[in-house]
Amino acid sequence: MATDRTQIEKLIDGTLPWSELRDDVLPDPKDTERFETTIEVLQERVDWDDRILVPLNDHLFVVAGEDGRRVKAECGHELCDAESNWKLECRIRVREDQDETAELYPELMTPDTAWTFQIREFFCPGCYALLDVEAVPAGYPILQKFEPDIDTFYEEWLGEPVPDGG
């Protein structure tokens, strides 16, 4: 059974009720059109024409750009090529001391000041949308959560060539 387009829109918006997700979407095997419908919905919501190949998160995509595969924010800001670490192109706020972390955590739940702990917030340089947050030990390298293998995903999972000409 094909996933209803309205369900996909609600899922993207975060408004799909848990009962509908649990009862209607999750039990069904993924239909062959779910990914393409998701890409269509996402593509309709952006103000640029580059073809979205895969979403990385709520506001970030790998697109087929004029210069190859690029990481692009929802606002249209291009961060880097798809093989690079997009986080290094962001505006980064680092919270380290108790006053800074207290803005996020309730009283008595902030990290112990003896810890060398950081909260890193990654913002789009174009629109300042929050793209990611990580809580790490101080000095920990800035890593991407995952690097999608776009060729394998399209060719082996979807059974079609990547729609970027390369």
DSSP file (Angstrom, degrees, kcal/mol; ACC not computed):
  #  RESIDUE AA STRUCTURE BP1 BP2  ACC     N-H-->O    O-->H-N    N-H-->O    O-->H-N    TCO  KAPPA ALPHA  PHI   PSI    X-CA   Y-CA   Z-CA
    1    1 A M              0   0    0      0, 0.0    30,-0.2     0, 0.0     2,-0.2   0.000 360.0 360.0 360.0 131.1    0.0    0.0    0.0
    2    2 A A        -     0   0    0      1,-0.1     2,-0.3    28,-0.1    28,-0.1  -0.456 360.0-110.3 -73.6 140.9    1.4    3.4   -1.0
    3    3 A T        -     0   0    0     -2,-0.2     2,-0.1     1,-0.1    -1,-0.1  -0.539  38.5-110.4 -70.0 133.1    2.0    5.9    1.7
    4    4 A D     >  -     0   0    0     -2,-0.3     4,-1.8     1,-0.1     3,-0.4  -0.414  16.1-131.7 -66.0 135.8   -0.5    8.8    1.5
    5    5 A R  H  > S+     0   0    0      1,-0.2     4,-2.4     2,-0.2     5,-0.2   0.866 108.6  56.1 -57.4 -38.1    1.1   12.1    0.4
    6    6 A T  H  > S+     0   0    0      1,-0.2     4,-2.4     2,-0.2    -1,-0.2   0.884 104.8  52.4 -63.2 -38.0   -0.7   13.9    3.2
    7    7 A Q  H  > S+     0   0    0     -3,-0.4     4,-2.6     2,-0.2    -1,-0.2   0.911 108.9  49.9 -63.6 -41.3    0.9   11.5    5.7
    8    8 A I  H  X S+     0   0    0     -4,-1.8     4,-2.5     2,-0.2    -2,-0.2   0.915 110.3  50.2 -63.7 -42.4    4.4   12.3    4.3
    9    9 A E  H  X S+     0   0    0     -4,-2.4     4,-2.2     1,-0.2    -2,-0.2   0.922 112.9  46.3 -61.3 -43.7    3.7   16.0    4.5
   10   10 A K  H  X>S+     0   0    0     -4,-2.4     5,-2.6     2,-0.2     6,-1.0   0.883 110.7  53.1 -65.7 -38.0    2.6   15.6    8.2
   11   11 A L  H  <5S+     0   0    0     -4,-2.6     3,-0.5     4,-0.2    -2,-0.2   0.922 110.9  46.4 -62.9 -44.5    5.6   13.4    8.9
   12   12 A I  H  <5S+     0   0    0     -4,-2.5    -2,-0.2     1,-0.2    -1,-0.2   0.885 114.2  48.4 -63.6 -39.6    8.0   16.1    7.5
   13   13 A D  H  <5S-     0   0    0     -4,-2.2    -1,-0.2    -5,-0.2    -2,-0.2   0.611 111.4-121.1 -77.2 -12.4    6.2   18.8    9.5
   14   14 A G  T  <5S+     0   0    0     -4,-1.0    -3,-0.2    -3,-0.5    -4,-0.1   0.738  85.4 109.0  77.9  22.5    6.3   16.7   12.7
   15   15 A T      < +     0   0    0     -5,-2.6    -4,-0.2    -6,-0.2    -5,-0.1   0.350  35.0 118.0-113.3   4.5    2.5   16.7   13.0
   16   16 A L  S    S-     0   0    0     -6,-1.0     5,-0.1    -9,-0.1    -9,-0.0  -0.616  70.6-119.1 -73.7 120.1    1.7   13.1   12.1
   17   17 A P     >  -     0   0    0      0, 0.0     4,-2.3     0, 0.0     3,-0.4  -0.272  15.2-122.6 -60.1 145.0    0.0   11.6   15.2
   18   18 A W  H  > S+     0   0    0      1,-0.2     4,-3.4     2,-0.2     5,-0.3   0.884 111.7  56.7 -55.4 -41.2    1.9    8.7   16.8
   19   19 A S  H  > S+     0   0    0      1,-0.2     4,-2.6     2,-0.2     5,-0.3   0.888 108.9  45.9 -61.5 -38.7   -1.1    6.5   16.4
   20   20 A E  H  >>S+     0   0    0     -3,-0.4     4,-2.6     2,-0.2     5,-1.2   0.898 114.6  47.6 -70.5 -40.8   -1.2    7.1   12.6
   21   21 A L  I  X>S+     0   0    0     -4,-2.3     5,-2.9     3,-0.2     4,-0.7   0.952 117.5  42.7 -61.9 -49.0    2.5    6.6   12.3
   22   22 A R  I  <5S+     0   0    0     -4,-3.4    -2,-0.2    -5,-0.2    -1,-0.2   0.908 124.8  33.2 -64.0 -44.9    2.3    3.4   14.4
   23   23 A D  I  <5S+     0   0    0     -4,-2.6    -3,-0.2    -5,-0.3    -2,-0.2   0.815 131.7  22.8 -87.3 -32.0   -0.8    1.9   12.8
   24   24 A D  I  <5S+     0   0    0     -4,-2.6     4,-0.2    -5,-0.3    -3,-0.2   0.805 127.2  29.6-108.0 -35.6   -0.6    3.1    9.1
   25   25 A V  I  <<S+     0   0    0     -5,-1.2     3,-0.4    -4,-0.7    -3,-0.2   0.926 115.2  46.5 -96.4 -53.0    3.0    3.9    8.2
   26   26 A L  S   <S+     0   0    0     -5,-2.9    -4,-0.1     1,-0.2    -3,-0.1   0.865 107.4  54.3 -65.3 -39.6    5.4    1.7   10.2
   27   27 A P  S    S+     0   0    0      0, 0.0    -1,-0.2     0, 0.0    -2,-0.1   0.825  94.6  82.1 -67.1 -27.7    3.6   -1.7    9.8
   28   28 A D  S    S-     0   0    0     -3,-0.4     3,-0.1    -4,-0.2     2,-0.1  -0.479  90.7-109.5 -77.3 143.5    3.6   -1.5    6.0
   29   29 A P        -     0   0    0      0, 0.0     2,-0.2     0, 0.0    -1,-0.1  -0.428  51.8 -87.4 -62.4 148.2    6.7   -2.4    4.0
   30   30 A K        -     0   0    0     -4,-0.1     2,-0.1     1,-0.1   -28,-0.1  -0.395  48.0-133.0 -60.3 126.1    8.2    0.7    2.5
   31   31 A D    >   -     0   0    0    -30,-0.2     3,-1.1    -2,-0.2     4,-0.5  -0.440  16.1-114.9 -80.0 158.9    6.5    1.3   -0.8
   32   32 A T  T 3  S+     0   0    0      1,-0.3     4,-0.4     2,-0.1    -1,-0.1   0.676 112.7  49.9 -68.6 -17.4    8.6    2.0   -3.9
   33   33 A E  T 3> S+     0   0    0      1,-0.1     4,-2.6     2,-0.1    -1,-0.3   0.507  83.2  90.1-100.1  -5.1    7.2    5.5   -4.2
   34   34 A R  H <> S+     0   0    0     -3,-1.1     4,-2.4     1,-0.2     5,-0.2   0.923  90.0  45.1 -60.7 -46.6    7.6    6.8   -0.6
   35   35 A F  H  > S+     0   0    0     -4,-0.5     4,-2.6     2,-0.2    -1,-0.2   0.940 114.3  48.1 -64.0 -46.6   11.1    8.2   -1.2
   36   36 A E  H  > S+     0   0    0     -4,-0.4     4,-2.4     1,-0.2    -1,-0.2   0.896 112.3  49.5 -62.7 -39.9   10.2    9.9   -4.5
   37   37 A T  H  X S+     0   0    0     -4,-2.6     4,-2.4     2,-0.2    -1,-0.2   0.908 110.3  51.2 -64.2 -41.1    7.1   11.4   -2.9
   38   38 A T  H  X S+     0   0    0     -4,-2.4     4,-2.5    -5,-0.2    -2,-0.2   0.927 110.8  48.0 -60.6 -45.5    9.1   12.7    0.1
   39   39 A I  H  X S+     0   0    0     -4,-2.6     4,-2.9     1,-0.2    -2,-0.2   0.901 110.4  52.3 -62.8 -40.8   11.6   14.3   -2.3
   40   40 A E  H  X S+     0   0    0     -4,-2.4     4,-2.1     2,-0.2    -2,-0.2   0.926 110.6  47.4 -60.5 -45.4    8.7   15.9   -4.3
   41   41 A V  H  X S+     0   0    0     -4,-2.4     4,-0.8     1,-0.2    -2,-0.2   0.939 114.9  45.5 -62.4 -47.5    7.3   17.4   -1.1
   42   42 A L  H >< S+     0   0    0     -4,-2.5     3,-0.8     1,-0.2     4,-0.4   0.909 111.5  52.8 -62.6 -42.3   10.6   18.7    0.0
   43   43 A Q  H >< S+     0   0    0     -4,-2.9     3,-1.0     1,-0.3    -1,-0.2   0.876 105.7  54.1 -62.3 -38.5   11.4   20.1   -3.4
   44   44 A E  H 3< S+     0   0    0     -4,-2.1    -1,-0.3     1,-0.2    -2,-0.2   0.727 104.4  57.1 -66.6 -21.7    8.1   22.0   -3.5
   45   45 A R  T << S+     0   0    0     -4,-0.8     2,-0.3    -3,-0.8    -1,-0.2   0.509  94.7  76.6 -91.9  -5.4    9.0   23.7   -0.2
   46   46 A V  S <  S-     0   0    0     -3,-1.0    29,-0.1    -4,-0.4    28,-0.1  -0.735  72.9-136.3-106.5 157.8   12.3   25.2   -1.3
   47   47 A D  S    S+     0   0    0     27,-0.5     2,-0.3    -2,-0.3    -3,-0.1   0.061  78.5  77.0 -99.3  24.2   12.8   28.3   -3.4
   48   48 A W  S    S-     0   0    0     -5,-0.2    -2,-0.2     2,-0.1    28,-0.0  -0.890  70.1-136.6-132.9 164.1   15.6   26.9   -5.6
   49   49 A D        +     0   0    0     -2,-0.3     3,-0.1     2,-0.1    -1,-0.1   0.591  58.6 120.5-101.1 -12.6   15.7   24.5   -8.5
   50   50 A D  S    S-     0   0    0      1,-0.1     2,-0.4    13,-0.1    15,-0.2  -0.285  73.2-107.7 -55.6 137.3   18.7   22.2   -7.7
   51   51 A R  E     -A   64   0A   0     13,-0.8    13,-2.6   112,-0.1     2,-0.4  -0.525  26.8-129.8 -71.8 123.5   17.4   18.6   -7.5
   52   52 A I  E     +A   63   0A   0     -2,-0.4    11,-0.3    11,-0.2    -9,-0.1  -0.617  26.7 179.4 -72.4 124.8   17.4   17.3   -4.0
   53   53 A L  E     -     0   0A   0      9,-3.2    10,-0.2    -2,-0.4    -1,-0.2   0.873  67.2 -12.3 -92.0 -48.1   19.1   13.9   -4.0
   54   54 A V  E     -A   62   0A   0      8,-1.5     8,-2.9   -15,-0.0    -1,-0.4  -0.984  65.0-120.9-150.3 143.8   18.8   13.1   -0.2
   55   55 A P  E     -A   61   0A   0      0, 0.0     6,-0.3     0, 0.0     3,-0.1  -0.681  16.8-169.9 -80.1 140.7   17.8   15.0    2.9
   56   56 A L  E     -     0   0A   0      4,-3.0     2,-0.3     1,-0.4     5,-0.2   0.766  69.7 -30.8 -96.1 -35.3   20.5   15.1    5.6
   57   57 A N  E >  S-A   60   0A   0      3,-1.7     3,-0.8    75,-0.0    -1,-0.4  -0.864  88.6 -60.0-160.9-165.3   18.2   16.6    8.2
   58   58 A D  T 3  S+     0   0    0     -2,-0.3    73,-0.1     1,-0.2     3,-0.0   0.773 133.1  21.0 -62.3 -27.5   15.2   18.9    8.5
   59   59 A H  T 3  S+     0   0    0     72,-0.2    15,-2.3    71,-0.1     2,-0.4   0.218 113.0  74.3-126.0  14.3   17.0   21.9    6.9
   60   60 A L  E <   +AB  57  73A   0     -3,-0.8    -4,-3.0    13,-0.2    -3,-1.7  -0.990  50.3 174.0-140.3 139.2   19.8   20.4    5.0
   61   61 A F  E     -AB  55  72A   0     11,-2.5    11,-2.8    -2,-0.4     2,-0.6  -0.945  33.3-125.5-140.0 155.2   20.1   18.5    1.7
   62   62 A V  E     -AB  54  71A   0     -8,-2.9    -9,-3.2    -2,-0.3    -8,-1.5  -0.944  43.6-175.3 -96.8 127.1   22.5   17.0   -0.7
   63   63 A V  E     -AB  52  70A   0      7,-3.0     7,-2.2    -2,-0.6     2,-1.0  -0.810  35.7-113.3-122.5 160.6   21.6   18.4   -4.1
   64   64 A A  E     +AB  51  69A   0    -13,-2.6   -13,-0.8    -2,-0.3     5,-0.2  -0.825  50.9 178.6 -90.5  98.7   22.7   18.0   -7.7
   65   65 A G  E >   - B   0  68A   0      3,-2.3     3,-1.5    -2,-1.0    -3,-0.0  -0.372  46.2 -97.8 -96.7 177.0   24.2   21.4   -8.4
   66   66 A E  T 3  S+     0   0    0      1,-0.3     3,-0.1    -2,-0.1    -1,-0.1   0.821 126.3  45.5 -62.3 -31.4   25.9   22.9  -11.4
   67   67 A D  T 3  S-     0   0    0      1,-0.4    -1,-0.3     0, 0.0     2,-0.2  -0.014 126.6 -90.1-102.0  27.9   29.3   22.1   -9.8
   68   68 A G  E <  S-B   65   0A   0     -3,-1.5    -3,-2.3    96,-0.1    -1,-0.4  -0.586  83.2  -6.5  98.9-163.4   28.3   18.5   -8.8
   69   69 A R  E    S+B   64   0A   0     -5,-0.2    13,-2.2    -2,-0.2     2,-0.3  -0.541  71.9 179.0 -74.5 128.8   26.8   17.3   -5.6
   70   70 A R  E     -BC  63  81A   0     -7,-2.2    -7,-3.0    -2,-0.3     2,-0.6  -0.903  33.1-121.1-130.3 154.7   26.6   20.0   -3.0
   71   71 A V  E     -BC  62  80A   0      9,-3.1     8,-2.6    -2,-0.3     9,-0.9  -0.888  40.8-178.8 -94.9 123.9   25.3   20.4    0.6
   72   72 A K  E     -BC  61  78A   0    -11,-2.8   -11,-2.5    -2,-0.6     6,-0.2  -0.975  21.2-132.9-131.6 137.3   22.6   23.0    0.6
   73   73 A A  E >   -B   60   0A   0      4,-3.0     3,-2.0    -2,-0.4   -13,-0.2  -0.438  32.6-106.5 -83.2 161.1   20.5   24.5    3.3
   74   74 A E  T 3  S+     0   0    0    -15,-2.3   -27,-0.5     1,-0.3   -14,-0.1   0.824 120.4  58.7 -55.0 -34.7   16.7   25.0    3.0
   75   75 A C  T 3  S-     0   0    0    -16,-0.3    -1,-0.3   -29,-0.1   -16,-0.0   0.615 123.4-103.4 -73.4 -12.0   17.3   28.8    2.6
   76   76 A G  S <  S+     0   0    0     -3,-2.0     2,-0.3     1,-0.3    -2,-0.1   0.305  73.7 141.8 106.5  -7.6   19.4   28.1   -0.5
   77   77 A H        -     0   0    0     -5,-0.1    -4,-3.0     1,-0.1     2,-0.5  -0.533  44.9-141.1 -70.2 127.2   22.9   28.7    1.1
   78   78 A E  E     -C   72   0A   0     -2,-0.3    -6,-0.2    -6,-0.2     3,-0.1  -0.803  19.1-177.2 -90.4 124.7   25.4   26.2   -0.3
   79   79 A L  E     -     0   0A   0     -8,-2.6     2,-0.3    -2,-0.5    -1,-0.2   0.910  53.0 -52.6 -88.3 -46.8   27.8   25.0    2.4
   80   80 A C  E     -C   71   0A   0     -9,-0.9    -9,-3.1     4,-0.1    -1,-0.3  -0.962  68.9 -55.9-173.3-179.8   30.2   22.8    0.5
   81   81 A D  E >   -C   70   0A   0     -2,-0.3     3,-1.6   -11,-0.2   -11,-0.3  -0.424  57.4-107.7 -73.5 159.7   30.6   19.8   -1.8
   82   82 A A  T 3  S+     0   0    0    -13,-2.2   -12,-0.1     1,-0.3     4,-0.1   0.680 116.4  58.6 -66.7 -18.4   28.9   16.7   -0.7
   83   83 A E  T 3  S+     0   0    0    -14,-0.3    -1,-0.3     2,-0.1     2,-0.1   0.602  95.1  81.2 -85.7 -11.8   32.2   14.9    0.2
   84   84 A S  S <  S-     0   0    0     -3,-1.6     2,-1.0     1,-0.1    -4,-0.1  -0.456  94.1 -96.5 -93.5 166.2   33.2   17.6    2.7
   85   85 A N    >   -     0   0    0      1,-0.2     3,-1.3    -2,-0.1     4,-0.3  -0.721  32.1-164.4 -83.5 104.2   32.2   18.1    6.3
   86   86 A W  G >  S+     0   0    0     -2,-1.0     3,-1.7     1,-0.3     4,-0.2   0.769  81.7  70.3 -62.9 -26.6   29.4   20.6    6.1
   87   87 A K  G >  S+     0   0    0      1,-0.3     3,-1.4     2,-0.2    -1,-0.3   0.826  89.3  62.4 -61.6 -30.5   29.6   21.4    9.8
   88   88 A L  G <  S+     0   0    0     -3,-1.3    -1,-0.3     1,-0.3    -2,-0.2   0.634 100.2  54.6 -71.0 -12.0   33.0   23.1    9.3
   89   89 A E  G <  S+     0   0    0     -3,-1.7    -1,-0.3    -4,-0.3    -2,-0.2   0.390  94.6  94.5 -98.5   1.1   31.2   25.7    7.1
   90   90 A C  S <  S-     0   0    0     -3,-1.4     2,-0.5    -4,-0.2    34,-0.2  -0.398  84.5-105.9 -88.9 164.1   28.6   26.6    9.8
   91   91 A R  E     -D  123   0B   0     32,-2.3    32,-3.4    -2,-0.1     2,-0.5  -0.814  46.1-155.7 -80.0 130.5   28.4   29.3   12.3
   92   92 A I  E     -D  122   0B   0     -2,-0.5     2,-0.5    30,-0.2    30,-0.2  -0.949  16.5-164.7-121.5 127.2   29.2   27.4   15.6
   93   93 A R  E     -D  121   0B   0     28,-2.5    28,-2.9    -2,-0.5     2,-0.5  -0.940  11.0-160.9-105.8 128.6   28.2   28.4   19.1
   94   94 A V  E     -D  120   0B   0     -2,-0.5     2,-0.6    26,-0.2    26,-0.2  -0.944   2.5-162.3-112.6 123.3   30.0   26.5   21.8
   95   95 A R  E     +D  119   0B   0     24,-2.9    24,-2.1    -2,-0.5     3,-0.0  -0.915  27.3 147.8-104.2 123.6   28.6   26.4   25.3
   96   96 A E        +     0   0    0     -2,-0.6    21,-0.3    22,-0.2    -1,-0.1   0.681  45.4  66.2-126.3 -34.7   31.1   25.4   27.9
   97   97 A D  S  > S-     0   0    0      1,-0.1     4,-2.4     4,-0.0     5,-0.3  -0.429  86.1-103.6 -97.9 172.3   30.5   27.1   31.3
   98   98 A Q  H  > S+     0   0    0      1,-0.2     4,-2.1     2,-0.2     5,-0.1   0.852 117.8  54.2 -61.9 -38.1   27.6   26.7   33.7
   99   99 A D  H  > S+     0   0    0      2,-0.2     4,-0.6     1,-0.2    -1,-0.2   0.914 111.5  45.5 -63.1 -41.8   26.0   30.0   32.8
  100  100 A E  H >4 S+     0   0    0      1,-0.2     3,-0.7     2,-0.2     4,-0.2   0.903 116.3  43.8 -69.8 -40.9   25.8   29.0   29.1
  101  101 A T  H >X S+     0   0    0     -4,-2.4     4,-2.2     1,-0.2     3,-1.6   0.777 101.9  68.6 -75.6 -24.2   24.6   25.5   29.7
  102  102 A A  H 3< S+     0   0    0     -4,-2.1    -1,-0.2     1,-0.3    -2,-0.2   0.738  87.9  67.3 -65.4 -21.0   22.1   26.8   32.3
  103  103 A E  T << S+     0   0    0     -3,-0.7    -1,-0.3    -4,-0.6    -2,-0.2   0.736 113.9  29.7 -67.0 -21.0   20.2   28.4   29.4
  104  104 A L  T <4 S+     0   0    0     -3,-1.6    -2,-0.2    -4,-0.2    -1,-0.2   0.745 115.5  58.3-108.3 -32.2   19.4   24.9   28.2
  105  105 A Y  S  < S-     0   0    0     -4,-2.2     5,-0.2     1,-0.1     3,-0.1  -0.778  82.8-110.4-106.9 145.8   19.2   22.7   31.3
  106  106 A P    >   -     0   0    0      0, 0.0     3,-2.1     0, 0.0     4,-0.3  -0.253  56.6 -71.1 -64.2 159.8   17.0   23.0   34.3
  107  107 A E  T 3  S+     0   0    0      1,-0.3    -5,-0.0     2,-0.2     0, 0.0  -0.216 122.2  15.4 -52.7 140.1   18.6   24.1   37.6
  108  108 A L  T 3  S+     0   0    0     -3,-0.1    -1,-0.3     1,-0.1    -6,-0.0   0.503 111.0  83.4  69.5   8.3   20.7   21.3   39.2
  109  109 A M    <   +     0   0    0     -3,-2.1    -2,-0.2     2,-0.1     3,-0.1   0.317  59.3 113.6-118.9   6.1   20.8   19.4   35.9
  110  110 A T  S    S-     0   0    0     -4,-0.3     3,-0.1    -5,-0.2   -12,-0.1  -0.413  80.4 -87.1 -73.1 155.3   23.6   21.3   34.2
  111  111 A P        -     0   0    0      0, 0.0    -1,-0.1     0, 0.0     2,-0.1  -0.258  52.5 -91.5 -60.3 149.7   26.8   19.4   33.5
  112  112 A D    >   -     0   0    0      1,-0.1     3,-1.7    -3,-0.1     5,-0.2  -0.419  30.0-133.4 -61.1 131.7   29.4   19.3   36.3
  113  113 A T  T 3  S+     0   0    0      1,-0.3    -1,-0.1    -2,-0.1     4,-0.1   0.691 103.1  67.2 -65.3 -18.0   31.8   22.2   35.9
  114  114 A A  T 3  S+     0   0    0      2,-0.1    -1,-0.3     0, 0.0     2,-0.2   0.711  86.0  87.6 -74.1 -19.5   34.7   19.8   36.5
  115  115 A W  S <  S-     0   0    0     -3,-1.7     2,-1.1     1,-0.1     0, 0.0  -0.498  81.2-132.8 -75.4 148.2   33.9   18.1   33.2
  116  116 A T        +     0   0    0     -2,-0.2    22,-2.7    22,-0.1     2,-0.4  -0.774  53.2 153.9 -98.7  87.0   35.4   19.4   30.1
  117  117 A F  E     - E   0 137B   0     -2,-1.1     2,-0.4   -21,-0.3    18,-0.0  -0.899  25.6-169.3-123.9 140.1   32.1   19.3   28.2
  118  118 A Q  E     - E   0 136B   0     18,-3.0    18,-2.4    -2,-0.4     2,-0.6  -0.981  15.9-153.5-131.5 145.0   30.9   21.4   25.3
  119  119 A I  E     -DE  95 135B   0    -24,-2.1   -24,-2.9    -2,-0.4     2,-0.5  -0.985  21.6-161.9-110.4 120.0   27.5   21.8   23.6
  120  120 A R  E     -DE  94 134B   0     14,-3.1    14,-2.2    -2,-0.6     2,-0.5  -0.900   5.2-165.4-107.2 127.2   28.1   22.8   20.0
  121  121 A E  E     -DE  93 133B   0    -28,-2.9   -28,-2.5    -2,-0.5     2,-0.6  -0.956   7.9-153.4-113.1 125.7   25.3   24.4   18.0
  122  122 A F  E     -DE  92 132B   0     10,-2.9     9,-3.4    -2,-0.5    10,-1.2  -0.880  14.6-171.9-105.7 119.6   25.7   24.5   14.2
  123  123 A F  E     -DE  91 130B   0    -32,-3.4   -32,-2.3    -2,-0.6     7,-0.2  -0.853  29.8-108.3-114.1 145.2   23.9   27.3   12.4
  124  124 A C     >  -     0   0    0      5,-2.4     4,-1.9    -2,-0.3   -34,-0.1  -0.521  22.1-143.3 -65.1 130.2   23.4   28.0    8.7
  125  125 A P  T  4 S+     0   0    0      0, 0.0    -1,-0.1     0, 0.0   -35,-0.1   0.719  97.2  52.2 -68.7 -18.6   25.5   31.0    7.7
  126  126 A G  T  4 S+     0   0    0      3,-0.1    -2,-0.0   -49,-0.1   -48,-0.0   0.876 133.5   0.3 -85.3 -39.5   22.7   32.1    5.3
  127  127 A C  T  4 S-     0   0    0      2,-0.1    -1,-0.1   -50,-0.1    -3,-0.0   0.426  88.6-120.6-131.5  -3.9   19.7   32.1    7.6
  128  128 A Y     <  +     0   0    0     -4,-1.9     2,-0.2     1,-0.2   -38,-0.0   0.710  52.7 160.6  64.4  23.7   20.9   31.1   11.0
  129  129 A A        -     0   0    0      1,-0.1    -5,-2.4   -70,-0.1     2,-0.6  -0.526  50.2-107.9 -67.5 142.3   18.6   28.1   11.2
  130  130 A L  E     +E  123   0B   0     -7,-0.2    -7,-0.2    -2,-0.2     3,-0.1  -0.645  42.0 175.5 -74.3 119.3   19.8   25.5   13.7
  131  131 A L  E     -     0   0B   0     -9,-3.4     2,-0.3    -2,-0.6   -72,-0.2   0.757  58.3 -13.1 -98.5 -30.1   21.2   22.6   11.7
  132  132 A D  E     -E  122   0B   0    -10,-1.2   -10,-2.9   -75,-0.1     2,-0.3  -0.983  49.4-153.4-166.6 159.3   22.6   20.3   14.4
  133  133 A V  E     -E  121   0B   0     -2,-0.3     2,-0.4   -12,-0.2   -12,-0.2  -0.996  14.1-177.5-138.9 139.1   23.6   20.1   18.1
  134  134 A E  E     -E  120   0B   0    -14,-2.2   -14,-3.1    -2,-0.3     2,-0.6  -0.999  18.5-150.8-138.3 144.7   26.2   17.9   19.7
  135  135 A A  E     +E  119   0B   0     -2,-0.4   -16,-0.2   -16,-0.2    -2,-0.0  -0.963  38.5 151.8-112.7 115.4   27.3   17.4   23.3
  136  136 A V  E     -E  118   0B   0    -18,-2.4   -18,-3.0    -2,-0.6     2,-0.1  -0.905  50.2 -87.1-141.6 161.8   30.9   16.3   23.3
  137  137 A P  E >   -E  117   0B   0      0, 0.0     3,-2.1     0, 0.0   -20,-0.3  -0.475  62.8 -89.3 -65.9 146.0   34.0   16.4   25.4
  138  138 A A  T 3  S+     0   0    0    -22,-2.7   -22,-0.1     1,-0.3   -42,-0.0  -0.312 115.9  25.5 -56.1 137.2   36.1   19.5   24.9
  139  139 A G  T 3  S+     0   0    0      1,-0.3    -1,-0.3    -3,-0.1     3,-0.1   0.334  83.9 142.5  89.3  -7.4   38.5   19.0   22.0
  140  140 A Y    <   -     0   0    0     -3,-2.1    -1,-0.3     1,-0.1    -4,-0.1  -0.444  58.1-105.4 -65.9 138.0   36.5   16.3   20.4
  141  141 A P        -     0   0    0      0, 0.0     2,-0.8     0, 0.0    -1,-0.1  -0.238  29.7-107.4 -65.9 154.8   36.7   16.6   16.6
  142  142 A I        +     0   0    0     -3,-0.1     2,-0.3   -57,-0.0   -54,-0.1  -0.749  50.8 175.5 -84.1 111.4   33.8   18.0   14.6
  143  143 A L        -     0   0    0     -2,-0.8     2,-0.2   -56,-0.1     3,-0.0  -0.859  31.8-117.4-119.6 150.8   32.4   15.0   12.8
  144  144 A Q        -     0   0    0     -2,-0.3     3,-0.1     1,-0.1   -59,-0.0  -0.575  22.9-128.9 -79.3 151.1   29.4   14.5   10.6
  145  145 A K  S    S-     0   0    0      1,-0.3     2,-0.3    -2,-0.2    -1,-0.1   0.872  84.8 -13.4 -69.5 -35.7   26.8   12.0   11.9
  146  146 A F        -     0   0    0      2,-0.0    -1,-0.3    -3,-0.0     0, 0.0  -0.984  52.9-140.5-160.3 158.3   26.8   10.1    8.6
  147  147 A E        -     0   0    0     -2,-0.3   -64,-0.0    -3,-0.1   -62,-0.0  -0.930  31.6-136.1-123.3 103.9   28.0   10.4    5.1
  148  148 A P        -     0   0    0      0, 0.0     2,-1.3     0, 0.0     3,-0.2  -0.317   4.0-137.4 -66.3 138.6   25.3    9.0    2.7
  149  149 A D     >  +     0   0    0      1,-0.2     4,-2.5     2,-0.1     5,-0.2  -0.750  28.6 179.4 -91.1  87.9   26.5    6.7   -0.1
  150  150 A I  H  > S+     0   0    0     -2,-1.3     4,-2.5     1,-0.2     5,-0.3   0.871  73.5  53.1 -64.0 -41.0   24.2    8.3   -2.6
  151  151 A D  H  > S+     0   0    0      1,-0.2     4,-2.8     2,-0.2     5,-0.4   0.946 112.9  43.4 -61.5 -48.2   25.3    6.1   -5.6
  152  152 A T  H  >>S+     0   0    0      2,-0.2     4,-2.6     1,-0.2     5,-1.1   0.909 112.5  53.9 -63.8 -41.9   24.6    2.8   -3.7
  153  153 A F  I  X>S+     0   0    0     -4,-2.5     5,-1.9     3,-0.2     4,-1.1   0.953 116.7  36.3 -58.4 -51.3   21.3    4.1   -2.3
  154  154 A Y  I  <>S+     0   0    0     -4,-2.5     6,-2.3     3,-0.2     5,-0.8   0.951 124.6  39.2 -67.8 -48.9   19.9    5.0   -5.7
  155  155 A E  I  <5S+     0   0    0     -4,-2.8    -3,-0.2    -5,-0.3    -2,-0.2   0.899 129.0  25.7 -73.8 -41.2   21.4    2.1   -7.7
  156  156 A E  I  <5S+     0   0    0     -4,-2.6    -3,-0.2    -5,-0.4    -2,-0.1   0.816 131.9  32.0 -96.1 -31.8   21.0   -0.8   -5.3
  157  157 A W  I  <<S+     0   0    0     -5,-1.1    -3,-0.2    -4,-1.1    -4,-0.1   0.887 132.6  27.9 -91.4 -45.2   18.1    0.3   -3.0
  158  158 A L  I   <S-     0   0    0     -5,-1.9    -3,-0.2    -6,-0.2    -4,-0.2   0.703  96.1-134.6 -89.6 -20.1   16.0    2.3   -5.5
  159  159 A G      < +     0   0    0     -5,-0.8    -4,-0.2    -6,-0.3    -3,-0.1   0.834  69.3  97.3  71.9  32.7   17.1    0.4   -8.6
  160  160 A E  S    S-     0   0    0     -6,-2.3    -1,-0.3     0, 0.0    -2,-0.2  -0.972  79.0 -93.2-146.3 159.5   17.7    3.6  -10.6
  161  161 A P        -     0   0    0      0, 0.0   -10,-0.0     0, 0.0     0, 0.0  -0.385  51.1 -93.7 -72.2 154.2   20.5    5.9  -11.6
  162  162 A V    >   -     0   0    0      1,-0.1     2,-1.9    -2,-0.1     3,-1.0  -0.516  35.7-128.7 -64.9 128.8   21.3    8.9   -9.5
  163  163 A P  T 3  S+     0   0    0      0, 0.0    -1,-0.1     0, 0.0   -99,-0.1  -0.164  90.2  84.6 -79.7  48.2   19.4   11.8  -11.1
  164  164 A D  T 3  S-     0   0    0     -2,-1.9   -96,-0.1  -101,-0.0    -2,-0.0   0.329  96.5-118.4-127.4   5.8   22.5   14.1  -11.2
  165  165 A G    <         0   0    0     -3,-1.0  -101,-0.0     1,-0.1    -3,-0.0   0.564 360.0 360.0  73.2   6.4   24.1   12.9  -14.4
  166  166 A G              0   0    0     -4,-0.2    -1,-0.1   -98,-0.0   -97,-0.0   0.395 360.0 360.0-157.7 360.0   27.3   11.8  -12.7
